[in-house]
Amino acid sequence: MPLAPRPHPPRSAARSRDRHRSGRITGATALLIGLVIASGGAGAQASPGAVPETSPQLVPAAPQAPSKAGQHPFGPNVYVFDPSMPVAQIQSTVDSIAAQQVDDEMGTNRYSLLFKPGTYGTPEEPLIVQVGYSTEVAGLGAAPTDVTINGHVDVYNRCLAADNCIALNNFWRSLSNLTINVTGLEGCRSSANFWAASQASPMRRVNITGGNLSLMDYCTAGPQYASGGFIADSKAGAIINGSQQQYLVRDSSIGSWSNGVWNQVFSGVAGAPADSFPTPPYTTLANTPISREKPYLTLDSEGQYSVFVPAVRHDSAGTTWENGPTEGRSIPLADFYIATPGDSVQAINSQLARGKNLLLTPGVYDVDRSIEVKRANTVVLGLGMTTLTAVNGAVPLTVADVPGVDIAAVTVDAGEVNSPALMRLGKAIPGEGGGPANSGIHSDPANPTTLHDVFFRIGGPHVGKASVSLEVNSDNVLLDHIWAWRADHGNGVGWTTNTGRNGVIVNGNNVTATGLFVEHYQQYNVIWNGENGRTVFFQNELPYDAPNQAAWQHDGVLGWAGYKVADSVRTHELWGGGSYVYNNVDPTIHATRGFEAPVTPGVKLHSLLTVNLGAGTLDHVVNDTGAPVSTDAVGVPSYVADFG
């Protein structure tokens, strides 16, 4: 039996203010609430306490340059491993990269660790991969079973002090398309493969055998909190969810699931726990309304690279690969332009105009004008957490009103000059995202344009400003795992410094989101203007840093809701949504509601909650329904099971 949901600390309490120039980690002092996790014979107890104002320096030792692994066309930060390589050689390389990346939260290094089909490690000599920031680990087979790692691929807590070990800031990394046969390590570490990550850390097409999968790291000192996450098209036995605040598992197969804190959503998952919201807080859908798995790089027996693009599925459930080959199309690498961070946007756009797809090798790309995707069925695939940074107010990436475009594994950063948007799908609409869509006539319901693992940052690495992060004007779009983040810590952070009005604005009709994380924007975090919108899982934190109530209110309403369905909308449905409040700059601030929606028969919201994280007050869950959350009961949700 899973433990009942327990209070969880404000992420800001442990999301340290990472000041890289000084090399020190500081954090807001806030209440941390104890949480006991027990599952599969492994347990941990976090003692109540406050995050220290300062903690030891976290400057990773400079690793020796790892040796190059294999020959390939993807540039210096991609390592392609072959099963014929000695395990010790692979281990040395991945250890070197981990040492560099494990604490480099806001750095500019990007890495992709790719494994050719075959088996790596043995029970006697397991391969242990620790995954740090801005690192991708992926297999190159046609199916996850084509690559097997005997060992671990782990993410552990980040210990900011000896007694302050957390996963709350473990962002920006990914794991995909391989099998992990869990073996090796000693003591507590041998008890599971650990993926103690939070937002923007997807696990896709992963097959876990031989042991448990734990989404928390219970082997370090407390408090061990985590705030994720996303799993799709994967198979595992026992999963220890532990201290994860919220999680979406989509189109997968699991043996069991233990624990739930606030909001756990299962969509099309064989073996998922029964729908029981709010006790425990499990929202379970038998099928996912529409799904399309992320494109992925493959290598065949003749040494030829391709990108496989999975087919669209409707009312899907289970993995795409357990009962036969994944359906879809394979695109030879010759049909891609392989870009590097030194390429100009003009050169990239010229290749796109000639009919090429786009593969972005790892790095940070300065984008001073839009990368323009105009051709139907174009694939844009990033390797190694590729990042596009807006320069001089550019919109870094735009997609025309055409069907079947796939944008995958790309992070978009705002720059110092305000951008009207960081990514725009469909023709721009006057007013920076206001009003109904009028340009989606070229879309195709059977072939949606899709975003997979697309992340946005305003502030964090540096000062950033953008009015809107993602603007969706086209119809028939699928948003499959989005994290839009106006930074609450890092560099260039402040109410008038990293300005961001809205995170996601949806103007198109028939848009579906599976995994929508949007945080800290200064007005509505999400505005949904289009008809027939659907969201499976939504997570939101309202802005922490409003200086006072006068600065954060509108039209007689205190604050701004996290999720706004426009008053004109007549059809919309959401399953599993949470909005959290933590006004630490002025704790007297109120927000009237977490969700706003018109009262009409076609608008239905299911499994909603609000939570107070230690400061401020949220008066209602949705419209004027739902009890307030305040510091009288920090971490205790207010629930509305169904609205509309």
N, C-alpha and C positions, 0 to 999 in steps of 0.2 A: 504494500500500500504506500502511495506517495505521502509525504508529510503534507499537512495543511499549509496553505500559503502563509508566509511569515513576513513581518515588516522588513523592509530593505532600505538601506541608507540612501541619501541623495547622492547621485553620481558626482555632483560637484564636490561633495565632501572628500571624495577620494580621487577625482579627476584633478590631478595636480596641475598647478600653473607651471608649465614647463618652460623655464627661462634658459634657453640654450646658451645665450651669451655668457651667462654667469655659471652655467653648468649645475645650477641648483634646482631642486624641486621644492616648491612651496604649495600650500593648499589652504583653502578656507577651513576653519575649524567648524565642524558640524557634528551633530549627533550620529553615532553609528550604533545600530541596534543589533544585538546578538542574534545569530541564526544558527540553528543546529541542523546539520545535514547528515543523514545516515542512510546509506544504501549500498547494497552489494558487499557488505562487510567493511566498507570504508566510511569513515565519519570525520566530522570536523565541527568544532564549536568556536564561534567568534565571540570574543568578550566585548561588551560595550566599551566604548572609549571614543576619544576624539582623535582626528587626524592631526599629527604634529604640524606646527606652523612651518617648520623647516625639517628637511631630512637630508641624509648624506648625499654627497655628489654621486650622480649616476653617469659617469663618463666611461663608455666602454673602452677597454684597451684596444689599441690599434692592431688589428689582425694582420698577419702576413698575407700578401696577395695570394688568393687561391690559384692553384694551377688550372689552366684551361681544360675543360672536359669536352672532348669531341670536336669535330668540325661541323659547322652549320652556318646559315646565312643571317643569323639573328643578332649579331653584335656582341660586344664584350661582356654585357651583364646577363647573358643567357648561358646557362650551363646545361649541356645535354649529356646525360650519363648513360653508359652502356653496361649491360649486366656482366660483360667480360672484365670490367675494371675491378681491381682489388677493392674489397669493402673498405679497407683502411684508407685508400686514396679518396674514395667518395666521402668517407666520414671526415677526413681532414678538410675537404673543400666545404662541406655544408657546415662544419663547426666554425670555420673561419668567417663565413658569411653571417652565421647566427651571432657570433661575438660582436660583429659590427652593427647588426640591425636590432638586436634584442631591446635596446633602450633608445633607439634613434627615431623617436616618435614623429618628429617634424622635419626630418632630414630629407635630402634630395637623392639619396641612393635608391635604386630600384633593381630587383633581381628576379629572375625566373629560373627555377630549378626543374628541368624536364628529364623524364626517365623513359628511355626506349623500352619497348616491350621486352619482358623477361622478368627474372626474379633477382632481388637484391637482398643481401644479408641471409644469414642462417640462424637457427636457434642458438648455435654455438658462437656465432659472430654476427649479432643483429646490427642492422643499420638504424641509427637513432638520429632523426632529423628534428631539430628545434627550429620553429618558424618564427622569425622576428618581423618587425615592421617592414612594409613595402616589399614583401617577398611572396612569390607564387611558387607552389609546389604542384606539379601536374604530371600525369602519365601521358604517353604518346600513343597508346593503343586505341583500337577501335572500340573496345569495351573496357570498363574498369578492371575486369579480371585478366586483362593482357599484361598488366604490370603489377607485381606483388612485391611489397616491402615487408620482409620479415624483421620486425622491430617496432619502431614508433615513428609517428610524425606528430609532434607535440607542440602545444602552446601552453606555457606555464604562467602563473601569476607573475606580475612585476612587483618586486618587493622594494617599496620606496623607503622602508625602514625595516628593521628586523621583525617588528610586530605589525607591519602594515603591508600585507601582501594581497594584491587585488588584480582583477582582470578588467576593471571598468574602463580602462583606456587602451585595451589591447585591440586596436583597430587595424585596418588596411593590410590584410594578408589573405591568402586563399589557398584552398586545397581541393584538387579535383582529379577525377578520371584514373583512379588506381585502387588497389586493394592493400589494406594494411592488416597483416597477420600479426596480431599483438603478441610480442614476445620480447624478452630481454629486460634490462634494468633490474634493480633490486628493491626490496622492501615495498613501501607504499607506491613508488613509481611503477612497479611492475603490475599494479592492479588494474590499469586501464590505459587506453590511449587518451591523452588529455588534449582537449581543444577548448581551453579557457580563454575565449575571445569574446569580444563585444561587437559593436556595429562594424559594418563594412569588412566582414571576415567570413565570406561564404564557404560552405562545404558543398560541393556538387559532384555527383557521379562517384561517390566514394563507397567502397565495400569494406566493412570492418568485420574481421573474423578473429577467432582465437581469444577474444577478451572483450571487456566492456569498453564503451565510449563514454567518457566523462566530459561534460561541458563546463565543469568547474575544476579548479585545481585544489583538492583537499589535502595535498601533501605538504604545503607550506603553512607558515603561521597565518593567523586570521588577518582580516575578516573574510577574505576569499570571495568577495562579491564579483559578479559578472553582469553585463548588461547587453546581451545579444538577442538574437542572432538569426541565422538563416541556413537551413539544410534543404537540398532538393535532389531528387533523382538518385537517392543513396539507400544503402541497406546496412543495417546494424542490428546487433542483438540487444543486450541491455544498455540503455542510455541513462546515465545519471545526469539529470538536468541541474540538480542542486540549487545553487544560488542565482541562477539566471533570472533576471527580472521578467523577461519576456522572450518568446522564441516562436519562429514559424518553421514548421517542417512541412514540405510540400512534395507530393507525388513520390513517396518513398516507402520503404518496408522496414519495420522495426520490431524487435522482440518484446521490449517493454520500455516504459518511461517512468522515471521516478522523480517526484516532487514537482512543484510549481509555485512560483512566488506571486506574480500578479496576472500575467496574460500569456497563456500558451495556446497556440493555434496549430491545428493539424488539418491539412487539406489534401485529400486523396492519399492517405497514409495507411497502408496495411499494418495492423497491429497497434494502431493509435488507441489511446485511452478513450473511453466513452465520453461523449459531450456531457459536461457536468457544471458548466459555468453558473455561479461563481465558486462553488466549493466541491472539488478543487477548481481553479480557474482555467478549465480546459474547454476550448471551443473546437469542435470536431466536425468537419465537412466530409461527407463520403467521397466527393469528387471536387476537383478544381474546375471552375467554369471554362477557362481556356488557359493553355500552358504552351510554352515553347522553351526547350532547354537551350542553354548557352552554347554557341559555336565553340569548337575546341580543335586544337592542333593535333594531327595524327602523323605517324610515320609508318609506311608499309614495309613489307619484307624486302623490297628492292631499294630501300633507302630514300623513297620519295615522300616529301612532306605534302600534306593537304590540310584543309580546314573543313571539318564536317559540320554541317548546319542541320540540326534536328528539325523534324517536321512539327507543325502545329498539331496540338491535340485538344479536343473538346471534351468536357466532362471527364477529365483524365484522373487516373488513380494508379499508384504503383510506379515503379521505375520504367524507364524506356528500354532497359538492356537485359533484365533477368530472363525473359522468355524468348529471346531472339535478338537479332541485331536491331539497333536503334534505327528507326525510320528517318530518312532525310536525304540530303544531297551532299556530295563531296566536291569541294572546289580545289583544284590543284594550286600549289603555291605560286606557280607561274602566272596565275590570274590575280595575284596580289601585288601591290606596290609595298615593299618593305621599307618603312620610313624609319629615320633616326632623328633624335632630338635636334640635330643640326640642320635638318631640312627646312626650307621655307614653306610657308603656307601656300605660296604660289606654286611651288613644285608639287606639293601634295594635291592641290586642286586640279592641276594639269593632268595628273595621273588618274584621278577620279573621273575627270571629264572624258578621258580616253577609254573608260569602261573598266578600269581596274578596281578591285576591292582594296582595302587598306589594312595593313598589319603594322601596328605601332610597337616598335621595340622598346625595351625599358628605358625610362628616363623622364625628364621634365621638359616639356615642349613649350616654348614661349610663343603664344598665338596672338598676332597683332591684327588679324582679320579672320573672318569665319572660315573654318574648314567646311566646305559645302558638299553635302551628299545629295545628289539630284536624281540618281538613277535607281529605279525599283530593284529590290533584292540585293542591294549592296551590303557587304559585310565590312564592318569596322571592328577589328579585334585588337585589344591591347594585351601586351605581355608584361608581366612583372609589375603590376599596379601602375601602369603608364599614367602620367599626369599632364593635362593641358592647362596652362596658366594664361589667363586673359591679360593682354597688354593693351594699354591705352583705351580701355573701355570696350574692347571687342567682345562679341558673342562667339566664344571659341568654336562651337560646332552647331551647324544648322542642318536640318533634314527637310527636303521638299515634301509636298503632299503626294507621296508615292508609296505603294505597298511593299511589304516584305523586307524593309531595311532592318538589319541587326546591328545594334551598337552594343559592344560587350567589353567589360573589364576596363573601363576608363574612369579616371578621376578628373574632375574639372575644378580648378581653383580660381577664385576671383583675384583680380589684381588691384593695384592701388587706386586706379581710376575706375569709377563706377561703371559697370556693365548693365545694360537694360535686362539682360538675361545671360546665363552661362550656357544653356543649351535650349534650342528652340526647334520643335517639331511642327512643321507646317508654316504657312504664311503668317508673318507678324500681324498682329491685330492692334489697331490704334489704342493707346492707353496702356501699353505694356501689360497686356494680359486681361483686360477687361472685356466683357461682352461675349456673345456666343461665337462659336467657330463658324467660319464661312468659306473654308477652303479645303475641306476634307473630301471632296467629291471624287478624288482619284484613289481613295483607299479601298481596301478589300477586306471584308469581314473574315474571309478564309485565310488571309495572309497578312496578319497585322505587322506593322512596324513594331519592333520590340527593343527595349532597353534591358540588358542583363548586367547586374553588378555595376551600375553606374552611380558614382558618388560625387558629391559636390561639397566644397569647403569655402566658407567665407571667413577669412582669418585662420589662425592656427600656425601655419608655416611662416606667414608674413601678413601684413596689412592687406585686407581684401574688402571690396565693396561691390555689391550687385543688387539691383532692385528685385530680381526674381532669379532663382536658381534654375528651375526647369519649367518651361512653358510648353504645354501640349495643345496645339491648335488643330492637329489632324484628328480625324475620326479613326476608329478601329486601331488603337494603339494598346500594346501590352507593356506594362512597367513591372519587370520581374526583378525585384530587389533593388531598391533605391535608398540611399542615405543622403539626405540633404542636411548639411550641418553648418549653421552659423556658430562659429567656435565659441565655446565657453572657457577655453584655456589655451595657452600657447602664446605665440607672438601676434602683435597687432590686434588685441582684443579689448573692446570697450564699447559702450553704448553709441558713442559718436565716431568710433574708429572702424570697426568691422560692421558696417551697416548692411542690413538685408531685410527688405520689406516682407517678401513672401518666399516660401521654400518651393512649393509646387503649385502651379495653376493649370487646371485642366479645362480647356474650352471645347475640346472635341467630344463628339458623341461616341458611345460604345467603347469607352476606355476602361481597361481593367488593370488594377494594381495588385500584385501578389508580393507582399513584403514592402511596405511603405514606411520608412523611418524618416521623420522630418523634425528638426529640433532648433529651438532658440530664436526663431525669426521674430521680427519686431512688431508685425501685425499678424494677420491670419497666416498660420504656417502652411495650410493647404486651403485652396479655394477650388471648388468643383462646380463649374458652370455648365458642363455638358450633360446631355441626357444619357440615361442607361449606363451610368458609371457603376463600377463594382470594385470594392477593395476587400481583399482577404488579408487581414492583419495590418494594423496601423499603430505606430508608436511615436509618441511626441513628448518633448519637454518644452514647456513655455519658456520664454527668455528669463534667465536669471537676473539680468543686470539692468532692468528698468530703474532709473534713478529715483522715481517717485510716481505716485498715482497719476498726477497731471500729465506726465509724459507717456502714459500707457493706458489710454482710454479713448473711446470714440462714441459719438452719437448717444451719449447717456449710458453707455455700457462700459463697465470696468474691464480693462484689459482687452484681449482679443482671443477668440477661441482657437484651439489648435487645428480644428477640422471644420470647415465651413462648406455646407452644401447650399448653393445659391437659392435665394427665395423663389426664383423662377423655375427651378428644376422640379420635374414631376416623377421621375424614375431614378432611383439610386438605392444601392444596398451595400452595407458594410458589415463585415464579420470580424470581431475581435479588435477593439480599439482602446488605447489607453492614452491619457493626457495627464502630465504631471506638472506640479507647480513647485517652484523653489525661488522665491524672490529674496535673495540673500543680501542685495544692496539696500533695499527698503522692505523689511519683513512685514510692514503694515499694509502692503499692497494687496488688493483683491483682484481676482479675475472672475467675472460673472459666470462663465461656463467654459467647459472644455470642448464641447461640440455644439454646433448650431446647424439646424436642418429645418426645412419647411414641414409643416404638419399637413401631410397629404398621403393618400393611400399607397402611392407608389414609392415612397421613400421609407426605407426600413433599415434601422441600425440595430445590430445584435452584439451582445457581450461587450458592453462599454464599461469603462472605469476611469476614475480620477484618483490621484494619490498626492498627498503632501509629502515633500521630501525634506522638510525641516524649516521652511520659512514661507510666509505668504499664506493666502487663503484662496481656494477655488470654491465658489459658492454653489455651483450646480454641475452635474455631469453633462446633460444635454438640454438645451433651452433652459426651462425653469424646472426641470425634473432631476432628481437625485440630490442626496444630502451633501452638505459641504464637507470639504477636507481642510484641516487646519493643523496647527502645531499641537492641538489637543490630542491628536492621535497620529503621530508621524508614521508614515509607511503603511497605514491601514486604509485600504481602498474604499471608495464609495462606488457601488455597482448599480448599473441599470441593465438588466438582462435583455430587454427588448424595447425598442422605441419605434412607434409607427406601425 
